Amino acid sequence: MFTFLFIFFILYACKDKVEKKCIFNSFKVTATAYNSLAYQTNSDPNITAFGDSLKPGLRYIAVSRDLLDSGLVRNTVVKIEGFDSLFIVKDKMNRRWRKRIDIYMGTDVRKAKDWGKRKVNIEYCIPIKDSIH
């Protein structure tokens, strides 16, 4: 019993010393879908605006450029309402879009069209920068 209480006390005391690693953020965006096909992107549909390679099966999203200022930068992990798995920001959209994400759906045009255009909640964490550096 004493050992249990001692361990509990140590763990509880250490809890306050753990630093926050990120700031949680969430909001509603318009979500559409896209494919890696030349007529939907540009002359090299398998390369994102950040220079990353696309291939079917990857859980990537493109974000409107205004969302870059909200911390949705390259390689940010994002939870999208309606999906069980997480997505990674790997592309950015044309400057004309605002508060919008584009979900990568490989070359499956039917799947992208079936998704259509929806309002969804997204969640992500913005890493806290070390103030010493």
Backbone as JSON Lines, residues from 0, in Angstrom:
{"i":0,"aa":"M","n":[0.82,-1.19,0.0],"ca":[0.0,0.0,0.0],"c":[0.87,1.26,0.0]}
{"i":1,"aa":"F","n":[1.89,1.27,0.86],"ca":[2.77,2.42,0.91],"c":[3.46,2.65,-0.44]}
{"i":2,"aa":"T","n":[3.89,1.57,-1.09],"ca":[4.57,1.67,-2.4],"c":[3.63,2.3,-3.42]}
{"i":3,"aa":"F","n":[2.38,1.86,-3.45],"ca":[1.4,2.41,-4.37],"c":[1.21,3.9,-4.15]}
{"i":4,"aa":"L","n":[1.05,4.32,-2.91],"ca":[0.87,5.73,-2.6],"c":[2.11,6.55,-2.98]}
{"i":5,"aa":"F","n":[3.27,5.99,-2.74],"ca":[4.51,6.67,-3.08],"c":[4.61,6.9,-4.59]}
{"i":6,"aa":"I","n":[4.33,5.84,-5.38],"ca":[4.38,5.96,-6.85],"c":[3.33,6.96,-7.33]}
{"i":7,"aa":"F","n":[2.13,6.89,-6.78],"ca":[1.08,7.83,-7.15],"c":[1.51,9.27,-6.88]}
{"i":8,"aa":"F","n":[2.09,9.51,-5.71],"ca":[2.55,10.85,-5.34],"c":[3.62,11.35,-6.32]}
{"i":9,"aa":"I","n":[4.58,10.51,-6.65],"ca":[5.66,10.89,-7.58],"c":[5.08,11.23,-8.95]}
{"i":10,"aa":"L","n":[4.21,10.37,-9.46],"ca":[3.61,10.63,-10.77],"c":[2.79,11.92,-10.77]}
{"i":11,"aa":"Y","n":[2.01,12.14,-9.72],"ca":[1.2,13.34,-9.63],"c":[2.06,14.59,-9.55]}
{"i":12,"aa":"A","n":[3.14,14.53,-8.79],"ca":[4.04,15.68,-8.64],"c":[4.74,16.0,-9.96]}
{"i":13,"aa":"C","n":[5.06,14.99,-10.74],"ca":[5.76,15.19,-12.02],"c":[4.84,15.73,-13.1]}
{"i":14,"aa":"K","n":[3.55,15.52,-12.94],"ca":[2.59,15.94,-13.96],"c":[2.69,17.43,-14.25]}
{"i":15,"aa":"D","n":[2.91,18.24,-13.23],"ca":[2.98,19.68,-13.41],"c":[4.24,20.12,-14.13]}
{"i":16,"aa":"K","n":[5.27,19.29,-14.17],"ca":[6.54,19.66,-14.79],"c":[6.6,19.31,-16.27]}
{"i":17,"aa":"V","n":[5.61,18.58,-16.78],"ca":[5.59,18.22,-18.19],"c":[5.2,19.45,-19.0]}
{"i":18,"aa":"E","n":[6.02,19.78,-19.98],"ca":[5.75,20.96,-20.81],"c":[4.77,20.63,-21.91]}
{"i":19,"aa":"K","n":[4.0,21.63,-22.3],"ca":[3.12,21.48,-23.45],"c":[3.98,21.43,-24.71]}
{"i":20,"aa":"K","n":[3.7,20.49,-25.58],"ca":[4.46,20.34,-26.81],"c":[3.83,21.09,-27.98]}
{"i":21,"aa":"C","n":[2.51,21.34,-27.91],"ca":[1.84,22.02,-29.01],"c":[0.59,22.72,-28.52]}
{"i":22,"aa":"I","n":[0.09,23.61,-29.37],"ca":[-1.16,24.31,-29.11],"c":[-2.22,23.69,-30.0]}
{"i":23,"aa":"F","n":[-3.28,23.19,-29.39],"ca":[-4.37,22.55,-30.11],"c":[-5.21,23.59,-30.83]}
{"i":24,"aa":"N","n":[-5.59,23.29,-32.07],"ca":[-6.41,24.21,-32.85],"c":[-7.45,23.4,-33.61]}
{"i":25,"aa":"S","n":[-8.64,23.95,-33.76],"ca":[-9.67,23.3,-34.57],"c":[-10.61,24.36,-35.13]}
{"i":26,"aa":"F","n":[-11.13,24.1,-36.3],"ca":[-12.15,24.96,-36.88],"c":[-12.8,24.29,-38.07]}
{"i":27,"aa":"K","n":[-13.82,24.93,-38.6],"ca":[-14.59,24.38,-39.73],"c":[-14.02,24.93,-41.04]}
{"i":28,"aa":"V","n":[-13.87,24.03,-42.02],"ca":[-13.39,24.4,-43.35],"c":[-14.28,23.76,-44.4]}
{"i":29,"aa":"T","n":[-14.16,24.22,-45.61],"ca":[-14.78,23.56,-46.75],"c":[-13.79,22.53,-47.25]}
{"i":30,"aa":"A","n":[-14.25,21.29,-47.41],"ca":[-13.37,20.21,-47.86],"c":[-13.84,19.69,-49.21]}
{"i":31,"aa":"T","n":[-12.93,19.67,-50.16],"ca":[-13.17,19.07,-51.46],"c":[-12.14,17.95,-51.63]}
{"i":32,"aa":"A","n":[-12.12,17.32,-52.79],"ca":[-11.17,16.23,-53.03],"c":[-10.5,16.45,-54.38]}
{"i":33,"aa":"Y","n":[-9.28,15.92,-54.49],"ca":[-8.58,16.04,-55.77],"c":[-7.82,14.76,-56.07]}
{"i":34,"aa":"N","n":[-7.4,14.66,-57.33],"ca":[-6.66,13.49,-57.81],"c":[-5.34,13.93,-58.42]}
{"i":35,"aa":"S","n":[-4.42,13.0,-58.56],"ca":[-3.14,13.34,-59.22],"c":[-3.27,13.06,-60.71]}
{"i":36,"aa":"L","n":[-4.02,13.96,-61.35],"ca":[-4.25,13.9,-62.79],"c":[-3.95,15.29,-63.36]}
{"i":37,"aa":"A","n":[-3.3,15.33,-64.51],"ca":[-2.83,16.59,-65.09],"c":[-3.94,17.63,-65.24]}
{"i":38,"aa":"Y","n":[-5.14,17.22,-65.63],"ca":[-6.19,18.22,-65.84],"c":[-6.7,18.82,-64.53]}
{"i":39,"aa":"Q","n":[-6.38,18.21,-63.39],"ca":[-6.79,18.77,-62.1],"c":[-5.68,19.57,-61.42]}
{"i":40,"aa":"T","n":[-4.45,19.35,-61.84],"ca":[-3.33,20.02,-61.18],"c":[-2.52,20.82,-62.2]}
{"i":41,"aa":"N","n":[-1.37,20.28,-62.59],"ca":[-0.56,20.95,-63.61],"c":[0.14,19.88,-64.45]}
{"i":42,"aa":"S","n":[1.2,20.25,-65.14],"ca":[1.86,19.31,-66.04],"c":[2.53,18.14,-65.33]}
{"i":43,"aa":"D","n":[2.83,18.26,-64.03],"ca":[3.4,17.15,-63.27],"c":[2.48,16.88,-62.08]}
{"i":44,"aa":"P","n":[1.41,16.11,-62.29],"ca":[0.39,15.92,-61.26],"c":[0.84,15.1,-60.05]}
{"i":45,"aa":"N","n":[2.02,14.49,-60.11],"ca":[2.48,13.67,-59.0],"c":[3.43,14.41,-58.05]}
{"i":46,"aa":"I","n":[3.63,15.71,-58.28],"ca":[4.48,16.53,-57.43],"c":[3.62,17.65,-56.83]}
{"i":47,"aa":"T","n":[3.68,17.81,-55.51],"ca":[2.89,18.84,-54.85],"c":[3.57,20.2,-54.95]}
{"i":48,"aa":"A","n":[2.87,21.23,-54.54],"ca":[3.43,22.59,-54.54],"c":[4.61,22.71,-53.57]}
{"i":49,"aa":"F","n":[4.71,21.81,-52.6],"ca":[5.85,21.79,-51.68],"c":[6.99,20.93,-52.22]}
{"i":50,"aa":"G","n":[6.76,20.23,-53.34],"ca":[7.79,19.38,-53.92],"c":[7.74,17.93,-53.49]}
{"i":51,"aa":"D","n":[6.7,17.54,-52.75],"ca":[6.54,16.15,-52.32],"c":[5.91,15.32,-53.44]}
{"i":52,"aa":"S","n":[6.19,14.03,-53.44],"ca":[5.62,13.12,-54.44],"c":[4.3,12.55,-53.97]}
{"i":53,"aa":"L","n":[3.36,12.47,-54.9],"ca":[2.05,11.87,-54.62],"c":[1.98,10.48,-55.25]}
{"i":54,"aa":"K","n":[1.32,9.57,-54.56],"ca":[0.98,8.28,-55.15],"c":[-0.27,7.78,-54.45]}
{"i":55,"aa":"P","n":[-1.14,7.1,-55.19],"ca":[-2.4,6.63,-54.6],"c":[-2.17,5.88,-53.29]}
{"i":56,"aa":"G","n":[-3.09,6.11,-52.34],"ca":[-3.01,5.46,-51.04],"c":[-2.46,6.34,-49.94]}
{"i":57,"aa":"L","n":[-1.81,7.44,-50.31],"ca":[-1.26,8.35,-49.3],"c":[-2.38,9.19,-48.7]}
{"i":58,"aa":"R","n":[-2.27,9.49,-47.43],"ca":[-3.27,10.3,-46.72],"c":[-2.76,11.74,-46.64]}
{"i":59,"aa":"Y","n":[-2.87,12.45,-47.76],"ca":[-2.37,13.81,-47.87],"c":[-3.53,14.77,-48.09]}
{"i":60,"aa":"I","n":[-3.29,16.03,-47.71],"ca":[-4.24,17.09,-48.03],"c":[-3.48,18.3,-48.55]}
{"i":61,"aa":"A","n":[-4.19,19.09,-49.33],"ca":[-3.72,20.42,-49.73],"c":[-4.52,21.41,-48.9]}
{"i":62,"aa":"V","n":[-3.9,22.54,-48.57],"ca":[-4.59,23.56,-47.78],"c":[-4.58,24.88,-48.53]}
{"i":63,"aa":"S","n":[-5.62,25.68,-48.31],"ca":[-5.61,27.02,-48.89],"c":[-4.51,27.83,-48.22]}
{"i":64,"aa":"R","n":[-3.97,28.77,-48.92],"ca":[-2.78,29.48,-48.43],"c":[-3.04,30.32,-47.18]}
{"i":65,"aa":"D","n":[-4.28,30.73,-46.96],"ca":[-4.58,31.46,-45.72],"c":[-4.44,30.56,-44.5]}
{"i":66,"aa":"L","n":[-4.61,29.26,-44.66],"ca":[-4.48,28.32,-43.55],"c":[-3.02,28.08,-43.16]}
{"i":67,"aa":"L","n":[-2.11,28.41,-44.06],"ca":[-0.68,28.3,-43.71],"c":[-0.38,29.2,-42.52]}
{"i":68,"aa":"D","n":[-1.01,30.38,-42.49],"ca":[-0.82,31.33,-41.39],"c":[-1.47,30.85,-40.09]}
{"i":69,"aa":"S","n":[-2.37,29.87,-40.19],"ca":[-3.03,29.3,-39.01],"c":[-2.27,28.1,-38.46]}
{"i":70,"aa":"G","n":[-1.08,27.86,-38.99],"ca":[-0.27,26.76,-38.49],"c":[-0.39,25.48,-39.29]}
{"i":71,"aa":"L","n":[-1.21,25.47,-40.3],"ca":[-1.35,24.28,-41.15],"c":[-0.26,24.3,-42.22]}
{"i":72,"aa":"V","n":[0.96,24.15,-41.79],"ca":[2.12,24.19,-42.69],"c":[2.47,22.78,-43.14]}
{"i":73,"aa":"R","n":[3.41,22.68,-44.02],"ca":[3.86,21.39,-44.56],"c":[4.16,20.4,-43.42]}
{"i":74,"aa":"N","n":[3.69,19.19,-43.58],"ca":[3.88,18.06,-42.66],"c":[3.06,18.13,-41.37]}
{"i":75,"aa":"T","n":[2.14,19.07,-41.26],"ca":[1.25,19.11,-40.1],"c":[0.28,17.93,-40.19]}
{"i":76,"aa":"V","n":[0.09,17.25,-39.07],"ca":[-0.85,16.13,-39.0],"c":[-2.23,16.68,-38.66]}
{"i":77,"aa":"V","n":[-3.23,16.25,-39.42],"ca":[-4.58,16.8,-39.3],"c":[-5.6,15.68,-39.15]}
{"i":78,"aa":"K","n":[-6.52,15.85,-38.22],"ca":[-7.68,14.95,-38.07],"c":[-8.84,15.63,-38.76]}
{"i":79,"aa":"I","n":[-9.47,14.92,-39.7],"ca":[-10.6,15.46,-40.45],"c":[-11.87,14.72,-40.01]}
{"i":80,"aa":"E","n":[-12.88,15.48,-39.65],"ca":[-14.16,14.9,-39.25],"c":[-14.66,13.96,-40.35]}
{"i":81,"aa":"G","n":[-15.07,12.76,-39.94],"ca":[-15.59,11.78,-40.9],"c":[-14.58,10.73,-41.31]}
{"i":82,"aa":"F","n":[-13.32,10.91,-40.93],"ca":[-12.28,9.94,-41.25],"c":[-11.68,9.37,-39.97]}
{"i":83,"aa":"D","n":[-11.34,8.09,-39.99],"ca":[-10.7,7.46,-38.84],"c":[-9.2,7.72,-38.82]}
{"i":84,"aa":"S","n":[-8.6,7.87,-40.0],"ca":[-7.15,8.05,-40.05],"c":[-6.77,9.53,-40.12]}
{"i":85,"aa":"L","n":[-5.51,9.79,-39.88],"ca":[-4.98,11.15,-39.91],"c":[-4.43,11.47,-41.29]}
{"i":86,"aa":"F","n":[-4.36,12.75,-41.61],"ca":[-3.83,13.21,-42.89],"c":[-2.63,14.13,-42.63]}
{"i":87,"aa":"I","n":[-1.79,14.29,-43.64],"ca":[-0.62,15.15,-43.53],"c":[-0.72,16.25,-44.59]}
{"i":88,"aa":"V","n":[-0.44,17.47,-44.19],"ca":[-0.42,18.59,-45.15],"c":[0.81,18.41,-46.04]}
{"i":89,"aa":"K","n":[0.57,18.22,-47.34],"ca":[1.67,18.02,-48.29],"c":[1.53,18.88,-49.54]}
{"i":90,"aa":"D","n":[0.48,19.68,-49.61],"ca":[0.25,20.47,-50.82],"c":[-0.46,21.76,-50.42]}
{"i":91,"aa":"K","n":[-0.35,22.77,-51.27],"ca":[-1.1,24.0,-51.05],"c":[-1.9,24.32,-52.29]}
{"i":92,"aa":"M","n":[-3.03,24.96,-52.07],"ca":[-3.99,25.23,-53.13],"c":[-3.73,26.58,-53.8]}
{"i":93,"aa":"N","n":[-4.44,26.8,-54.87],"ca":[-4.39,28.07,-55.58],"c":[-4.75,29.2,-54.63]}
{"i":94,"aa":"R","n":[-4.18,30.36,-54.84],"ca":[-4.38,31.52,-53.96],"c":[-5.84,31.97,-53.86]}
{"i":95,"aa":"R","n":[-6.66,31.63,-54.81],"ca":[-8.06,32.11,-54.79],"c":[-8.91,31.48,-53.69]}
{"i":96,"aa":"W","n":[-8.5,30.34,-53.14],"ca":[-9.29,29.64,-52.12],"c":[-9.01,30.16,-50.72]}
{"i":97,"aa":"R","n":[-10.03,30.12,-49.86],"ca":[-9.92,30.55,-48.46],"c":[-10.62,29.53,-47.58]}
{"i":98,"aa":"K","n":[-10.01,29.25,-46.39],"ca":[-10.59,28.31,-45.4],"c":[-11.04,27.02,-46.08]}
{"i":99,"aa":"R","n":[-10.1,26.41,-46.78],"ca":[-10.44,25.24,-47.58],"c":[-9.33,24.21,-47.55]}
{"i":100,"aa":"I","n":[-9.71,22.94,-47.56],"ca":[-8.74,21.85,-47.73],"c":[-9.18,21.01,-48.92]}
{"i":101,"aa":"D","n":[-8.23,20.32,-49.5],"ca":[-8.47,19.44,-50.62],"c":[-7.87,18.09,-50.24]}
{"i":102,"aa":"I","n":[-8.69,17.06,-50.17],"ca":[-8.26,15.74,-49.73],"c":[-7.77,14.95,-50.93]}
{"i":103,"aa":"Y","n":[-6.55,14.42,-50.84],"ca":[-5.98,13.66,-51.94],"c":[-6.62,12.28,-52.01]}
{"i":104,"aa":"M","n":[-7.13,11.92,-53.19],"ca":[-7.79,10.63,-53.39],"c":[-7.18,9.84,-54.55]}
{"i":105,"aa":"G","n":[-5.85,9.93,-54.68],"ca":[-5.15,9.14,-55.69],"c":[-5.63,9.46,-57.1]}
{"i":106,"aa":"T","n":[-5.92,8.42,-57.86],"ca":[-6.41,8.61,-59.22],"c":[-7.89,8.23,-59.34]}
{"i":107,"aa":"D","n":[-8.54,7.98,-58.22],"ca":[-9.94,7.55,-58.2],"c":[-10.88,8.76,-58.31]}
{"i":108,"aa":"V","n":[-11.16,9.15,-59.54],"ca":[-12.0,10.32,-59.81],"c":[-13.41,10.12,-59.25]}
{"i":109,"aa":"R","n":[-13.95,8.93,-59.36],"ca":[-15.31,8.66,-58.85],"c":[-15.36,8.91,-57.34]}
{"i":110,"aa":"K","n":[-14.34,8.45,-56.6],"ca":[-14.3,8.64,-55.15],"c":[-14.26,10.14,-54.81]}
{"i":111,"aa":"A","n":[-13.48,10.89,-55.57],"ca":[-13.38,12.34,-55.34],"c":[-14.71,13.03,-55.63]}
{"i":112,"aa":"K","n":[-15.36,12.63,-56.72],"ca":[-16.66,13.23,-57.05],"c":[-17.73,12.86,-56.03]}
{"i":113,"aa":"D","n":[-17.67,11.61,-55.55],"ca":[-18.63,11.19,-54.53],"c":[-18.45,11.98,-53.23]}
{"i":114,"aa":"W","n":[-17.21,12.33,-52.91],"ca":[-16.95,13.15,-51.72],"c":[-17.61,14.52,-51.92]}
{"i":115,"aa":"G","n":[-17.39,15.1,-53.09],"ca":[-18.0,16.4,-53.4],"c":[-17.38,17.54,-52.63]}
{"i":116,"aa":"K","n":[-18.23,18.35,-52.05],"ca":[-17.81,19.53,-51.29],"c":[-18.6,19.54,-50.0]}
{"i":117,"aa":"R","n":[-17.88,19.57,-48.87],"ca":[-18.54,19.5,-47.57],"c":[-17.89,20.46,-46.58]}
{"i":118,"aa":"K","n":[-18.65,20.85,-45.6],"ca":[-18.11,21.6,-44.46],"c":[-17.73,20.55,-43.41]}
{"i":119,"aa":"V","n":[-16.48,20.59,-42.94],"ca":[-16.02,19.63,-41.93],"c":[-15.2,20.35,-40.87]}
{"i":120,"aa":"N","n":[-15.12,19.76,-39.71],"ca":[-14.23,20.25,-38.67],"c":[-12.89,19.55,-38.82]}
{"i":121,"aa":"I","n":[-11.83,20.32,-38.62],"ca":[-10.49,19.75,-38.62],"c":[-9.83,20.08,-37.29]}
{"i":122,"aa":"E","n":[-8.91,19.22,-36.88],"ca":[-8.17,19.42,-35.63],"c":[-6.7,19.16,-35.9]}
{"i":123,"aa":"Y","n":[-5.84,19.96,-35.26],"ca":[-4.4,19.78,-35.4],"c":[-3.69,20.5,-34.27]}
{"i":124,"aa":"C","n":[-2.41,20.21,-34.11],"ca":[-1.59,20.86,-33.08],"c":[-0.49,21.66,-33.75]}
{"i":125,"aa":"I","n":[-0.25,22.85,-33.24],"ca":[0.85,23.69,-33.71],"c":[1.98,23.55,-32.7]}
{"i":126,"aa":"P","n":[3.15,23.06,-33.13],"ca":[4.26,22.91,-32.19],"c":[4.66,24.24,-31.55]}
{"i":127,"aa":"I","n":[4.96,24.19,-30.27],"ca":[5.41,25.38,-29.55],"c":[6.9,25.55,-29.83]}
{"i":128,"aa":"K","n":[7.28,26.73,-30.27],"ca":[8.68,27.0,-30.56],"c":[9.42,27.24,-29.25]}
{"i":129,"aa":"D","n":[10.63,26.74,-29.19],"ca":[11.48,26.92,-28.01],"c":[11.92,28.38,-27.97]}
{"i":130,"aa":"S","n":[11.66,29.06,-26.88],"ca":[11.98,30.49,-26.77],"c":[13.47,30.75,-26.61]}
{"i":131,"aa":"I","n":[14.26,29.72,-26.36],"ca":[15.71,29.9,-26.19],"c":[16.4,30.1,-27.52]}
{"i":132,"aa":"H","n":[15.85,29.5,-28.57],"ca":[16.52,29.58,-29.89],"c":[16.13,30.78,-30.64]}
